[in-house]
Every structure is written in structure tokens, then in C-alpha cells.
Amino acid sequence: MAEAKPKGGEAVMVVVRMRPFNTKEKNEGRGPCITLDVKTAQVAITNPAKTTDPPKSFTFDYVYDMDTQQKHFYEESCYGLIESVMGGFNGTIFAYGQTGCGKTWTMQGLSDPLELRGVIPNSFDHIFQNITADPGTQFLVRCSYLEIYNEEVRDLLGDDSKAKLQLKEDPGKGVFVKDLTEEVVKDVVSINTVMDKGFNNRTVGATLMNAGSSRSHSIFTIVCECATENEGAKPSIRVGKLNLVDLAGSERQSKTGATGDRLKEATKINLSLSALGNVISALVDGKGKHIPYRDSKLTRLLSDSLGGNTKTLMVAAISPADYNYEETLSTLRYANRAKNIKNKPKINEDPKDAMLREYKDEINRLRALLEMQAKGLAVELPAASDAPAPAPAPVESAAPPGLAAASAAAPAAAPPGMLASPAELPGGIAPAAMGPPPSLAPPPGLGPPPGLSLGPPPSLAPGTELPPVRTVVEKQIEVVEKVVEVVVEKVVEVERPVEVIPKQHLDQRKAMQDYNASILEQRNRLGEELIAREDSAREADAARRALQQQMEEMKAKVMHGFGLKSQDAGEDLEVQIAKKERERRLMQAKLRAKKKKEAALEAERLQAEQEKKEAEEELQNAREEHETAERRQAKQRRRLEKKLAEVRAEMEDSASEFHRERQDLLQSIIDQNRELKLLEKVLGMILPSSEISKIWERSTYDPETDEWTVPPLKPRKEYQNLAPLPSLNGGVAAVESKEEKRERRKREKESRKEQRSSSEDVR
């Protein structure tokens, strides 16, 4: 049974497969640049030009080295997806990578030996093995094969594999290819024949990197419809669609040496792959609602496989050679982005376009027509039937009960009541009189002519001749198909001598001729009706055979037919073997899933232990760092406390010094004001007021020298020859200069520091 859709979507499954070194790389002595870890599904790539740089690592669902077998790859990576397709899901498997990296080998492989077959033929065996193991379900399998060459869609199964087809879009069907050939297949042989036909029509070419390089993208599509009969309920139909995509490889002209048509093909291939990369990036980023599906026909056909209703598996094929480093790194980044795409797969139940339902309805209609025909009802041959009508089998000439049958060897029959010619009767004995048989009674309203007795005829005169007649012989035969020979009377006129015949005889002869003519007419009419019935029966039989043939052909396309129930007691050996094989593969798949889960749990456990160990080491380091930080902080705290005490003491000293300086300045201002008043008094006594104003106007102050430049004075006459005045308040020398103050303060500050340090040392 198919698994349910997970919540939130299902991620695209991405696996990486590395091919071995080819002959060219071995001859050139190329080295590896890839390191694979199969257990942890990791790929590490090293730049050969910068070997000292750390390698770039990527993690995927599975990774496969160059020794991986085809069967192992299919069973581990593809088996679950094919099972989902059989359960009604859509599935896509596509291979991507550089040209010459083994994409076609992975998808197609070789047909012989069986161990070298790729994903496509292995999926054929898988699908039909499941069908064989489930005889109680009706299956219809159809397939198509197309390629995209230079952005042109071609039908590889059509009569003209080079004809261009158009892409169409329908709200119900999605994107589809118009007029694409679909073949209904019923076993592995027929589907392999279809695939080989299409593969031989595919476009390939030689380059310097690959002698059989694919020059187009190919998509092999398998549609599997299954109908399950449920007791008391309507039959359910599930349709699974599988797309097997082999992408052409990305190319560099400098490596492939492509020119002309090959270069044009490479350009188109790279453009379509670039469009595919843009779609993947847009789906992963999720920044905008627009996804550029319409940039390429490849992306339009794969639109449902990327972010839609499909389970998708991407196979990234890579090369181990160091000279392909850039291409391999690009492929790994491409695949790493693709694994973040979320699809939303769901089971396709009872779709409107299910061909199995159409086949079932058509078979039921043909069966009803056959039943109607068996009941004797008129049936018109269906126009859809192109089966030729079978030739009727030869049958004996026979007549229905009560109808005379003419035999070629038998003598002509005479009308009832007439004697046969004496020469035609054995021994010339006249037969007894006989009346008309019941089946050949005269038609309604037609009786024996007047005067004509149906008993023994009267005796005729010697020499009297009667017209030749044929004897009607009755034969009772029960046969469905009849053949009646219609006898055509030919009257031959013969000249005879006229004889005198009695009128009674002439009337009797004429009446007998009329009666015989009516009998012949009735016989001919019945013969024509019999021929018409025979033709109708032949046509009905041909229609029945055509209907039967058409129904059998449609039943042959539907595996296990319609209305057939498997009987456990009557299961053949092939079905039992198929069931056992399917159960074995299912158990192996479950075992692989269990081992993978156990390996993941073991990896998580080891990772948890490693993280725990690292956390413990980090905790221990953190403790040590914390203790070291605490010691450092304590030392720094003591240093800061000491510095704080020094600053506080210095602030106190500065405050006290500021107070003293302030007091000194105030006192200096008071003294200077007193001296200034005295000088003003003296100046007023010595100089006149006009001279004092002139002195204020003409005197200048030099801030650099802190001195005034005074113009020449013209004191009063009585004060011109005075002795120098004594200095006020001790003179200029008594005033402390600024430099002396700074020096004094500095000495006081240093002395206070020495005192504090000595006191701390004492503490």
C-alpha cells in the first residue's frame, strides 16, 4: 500500500553517483578530486589548484562510489519510488550532470547481461512483477517516449521521429504533448520493444569527451492504471505516472571540441539546463511567487516534478577527475539546492481521464450488445470496430420444417395432385394421389381452381400431352443456416401440330398451370425470404464475431481482465513466485530502511556524544576562563580601588588647593583694589583729568608680556621732579607670579602623594 502524504510537503530525494576513471583520464594520469563517505552520505571535493584549502563538503540522501552495482543502486534508491507509483502517486527520476559522467548508463545501462541494466529496464521488471503478483486487480499500462532536441519536442515512437510536436496545457491534465503516441503494453517484452524502438530513434553524436553523447533530453513516461473491486462499493481506480528522464549533459566547448551542429546542440542544451537551474533556485529561495517554468520546454514538462504533485528522485552523476573540478562542483551545488525543494505528492484516485474506465465501459457495452444479439434482437455493429466479418462456413443445402428443398440431382417436382412422368417413376408405377403439404398450402384466398379436384386426376385420352412440371419433395431438416436454390422456369415454344382438345381438358390444364404458377411464385418468394434471413443471420454472426473479437482485444490490453476473480486454490505457479519475490523485495526494502534508520540513529548518537564531549570541554574551559577572569577582575578591582582612592585624595587636595587659591585670589583682588584706589588718588593729584583720559585712550596692553605701554606723561609742574614712589604692599616683588604658583602647587602635590604611599605601605 502506498504511504500517505507527509505534512508540509516531501523533499526531493537527491543521490550522487560517481563513475570510474575512463581510459582517456587514465592515459593522461589524472588524479582524483572527490572523496566519498558512503556511510554518512557525504561528498568532499578538493580544489586541485589550492590543495591547502579545506575541502568543500556536501550531504545527500545517498552517495555511490565507482564500484556500485546497477541492481544495488536501483534497489536502494529507486525501489520505493516505483512502489509509490504502483500505489497511485506520480514519480519522476532524472539524471543530471556533466557530459560523459554516466547519466545514460545509470538510466539505460546495457540489456545484456542483466546485471548491467539501468533504472529504466529494472523499473519495467518491477512494475510487471507487481502486476503478476496481484491477480485480483485490473491493470492497464501505457507508455510514451519523447525527446527535446534543440528546443523541439519529437515523438520517438511515431512514424516520423523528426516531426515537431506542440506543448499544450489543460486545467485538468496539466502540460501535455499534443498528438504524442501512446502504446498500451501488457508485459516486459512489449514495453522493452517500445523502448528499444524509441531509443534507436534518439539523437546522439560524438564529442571529444563522449563517443555516444546524448544530444537531446529524453523522457520515457509510463502510466499505470489499476482498478480494485470493492465489495458493495464502487470500484476505485488509481493512476500512477512515472517519468524517466535522461538529461543531456552540460558541456564546455573547449573540452568537447564541438563545432557546427554539435555546437548549436550544446548551446541549446546549456540554455535548457540553465533554465532548469533557475527554476530550482526560485523554488528554494521562495522570495517571489513567479517560477520561470515557461523559459524552456524541459522545465514546462517537468513543472509537476519540481514543486508539484510528484515524488522526485534526482541522480547527480559526477566525474572523479581533477580536471573536471569546476563542472563537478557546479553539479554538487546544483544538487544541494535541489534537495531543498518541497513537493506535494498525493494519490491520483478516480481521475476523469482514466483510460481503464473507458475500456471497462466499452467492454460492458460490447457485452450488452452480445447479450442482445443472443436474444435475437437486432444489433448494429459499432463503428469503432474495424474487425473484418468472418467468412461464413459452408453448410448443406437445407430447408426449414415444411419447406421443400431442391436438390440438383433430384428430378423436378410436380404440383400436388399431379402424376409424375411415367419415365421418371420407377417401373412406370403411378404414385398415389397426394394433397399439398402443410407448409406449402396455397396462399390465403388462393384455392384449387374451379373444377379441379386434388384427388387422382381423370384419365386422359391417349396421346394427350401435359406440360412438363417439377415434383416438390418435402424434407424436414433442423439447421440454422440454409441455402435455397431458386428454380427459374424457362418456357420454350415448340411448334406442334394443332390437336383438338376437349374444352374441359383445356380449362383443367389452364387451371393447373395457374395453380402451378402460384405455387412457383410462393416458392420463389419463400426462397427469397430464406436467402434474406440467411444473409441477416450471416451478418449477425459476423457482427457477433466482430464484437467478440473487439472485446477480446480490449480485454487483452487490460491485464487480469474485467470481472475475473482470482481463486487461491487455482493460483498458478507464476503468480505464487511473483508474490514471493515481491514479498522478498519488500522485506529487503524494509530491512534497508531499518538499517538506514539505525545508521542514522547511530550517527546521531555518536554526534550527540561528540557534542556532549565538546560541551563538557567547553564547560571546563569556561570554568577555567571564569576563574582566570575572576582572578584578573579581583586584581583589577584592587588596582582600581587604589586608583580610586588616589583620585579621591587628589580631588580633596585639589578642592583644598582650589579653596586656598580662591582665598588668595580674593585677597589679591582686595589688595589690588585698595592699591588701585590709592593710585587713582595719587594720579589725580599728579595729572590733570584731560591727561588721564588721553592715557586711557593711548595706552595698550600686551597679553604675552602682561605689560601696559603708556604714552609719555606730562605731570603738573609741582610734581615733575619727584623721587620714585615706594612700592605698594612690598612692591612688585611681593606679588607671586603664575609660574611660581604652579611650581609651588606641584611641589605640594608630590609631597602629598609621597605621604599617601607611605601610609598605604604601612597599612
Secondary structure, 3 states (H helix, E strand, C coil): CCCCCCCCCEECEEEEEECCCCHHHHHHCCCECEEEECCCCEEEECCCCCCCCCCEEEECCEEECCCCCHHHHHHHHHHHHHHHHHCCCEEEEEEEEECCCCHHHHHCECCCCHHHECHHHHHHHHHHHHHHCCCCEEEEEEEEEEEEECCEEEECCCCCCCCEECEEEECCCEEEECCCCCEEECCHHHHHHHHHHHHHCCCEECCCCCCCEECCEEEEEEEEEEEECCCCCCCEEEEEEEEEEECCCECCHHHHCCCCHHHHHHHHHHHHHHHHHHHHHHHHHCCCCCCCHHHCHHHHHCCCCCCCCCEEEEEEEECCEHHHHHHHHHHHHHHHHHCCCEECCCCCECCCCCHHHHHHHHHHHHHHHHHHHHCCCCCCCCCCCCCCCCCCCCCCCCCCCCCECCCCCCCCCCCCCCCCCCCCCHHHCCCCCCCCCHHHCCCCCCCCCCCCCCCCCCCCCCCCCCCCCCCCCECCCCCCCCCCCCCCCCCCCCCCCCCCCCHHHHHHHHHHHHHHHHHHHHHHHHHHHHHHHHHHHHHHHHHHHHHHHHHHHHHHHCECCCCCCCCHHHCCHHHHHHHHHHHHHHHHHHHHHHHHHHHHHHHHHHHHHHHHHHHHHHHHHHHHHHHHHHHHHHHHHHHHHHHHHHHHHHHHHHHHHHHHHHHHHHHHHHHHHHHHHHHHHHHHHHCCHHHHHHHHHHCEEECCCCEEECCCCCCCHHHCCCCCCCCHHHCHHHCCCHHHHHHHHHHHHHHHHHHHHHHHHHC
